[in-house]
């Protein structure tokens, strides 16, 4: 259960749309929230997939070579 406070202008507009469509304000609000969540949830999943694919294409051997070089430099300072 969710309660949402709307400013009077938005609530009046919502009521007008609901009357025009023969639907309840709750039905319209529920649909709006569902669409918003679907849109933003899909964006989150796309970004996670993008980062996963990018990470899987990394040059791991190059990473190891970089860190091995750092370790050798650190050892030289010791």
N, C-alpha and C positions, 0 to 999 in steps of 0.2 A: 504494500500500500504506500502510495506517495502522495503527498499534498504539495501543491505548487501555488505560490502567490503570484498573481499577475497584476500589473498596473491596470487601472480602470479602462484606459483606452484599448489596450490589447485584449482584455476580457470582453469588451463590447464587440470588437472586431471578430473575435473567436465565436461569440454567440451569434453574430450575424451570419458567419460562414456556416455554422452548425444548422441554423434555421434554413438557410438556402439549400443545404444538402440533405436536410431531413435526418441529421445525425446528432448525437449528443456531443457536448464539448469534450467529454472524457474520451469518446471514440477518436475525435480529431487529435487531441493531445497525445493519446496513446500512439496513434499512427506517426505523428511528428517525432516523438521520442524514439520510436522504433527505427524510423528512417535515419535519424541523426546517429544513433548508436551503430546501425549497420554501416553507415558511411565511414564513421571514424574507426570502428573496429576493423573494417576491411583495410583502411589506410595503415593501421598498426600492423596487421598481418603482412601487407605488402612490404612495409619497411623491414620487418623481421626477416622475410624471405630474401629481400635485396641484400641485407647485411650478411645473411648466412651464405648466399651464393658468392658474395664478394670475399668472405673469409675462406671459403673452400677453394677459391682460385689463387689465394696468396702463394707466394714463392717461399715455402717453408724452409727449403734448403738455404735460401738467401737470408732468412731470419736467423737460422742457426749460425751461419757464417758471420753475420753482424755481431751477434752476442758472443761468439767465440773470440772475435777481434777485441771486443770490449774486455772480456776476461783476460786476454793476453796483455792488454794495456794496463789493466789493474795489477796483474802479477808483476809487470815491469816496474811499477811504482813501489811495490812491497819490498 
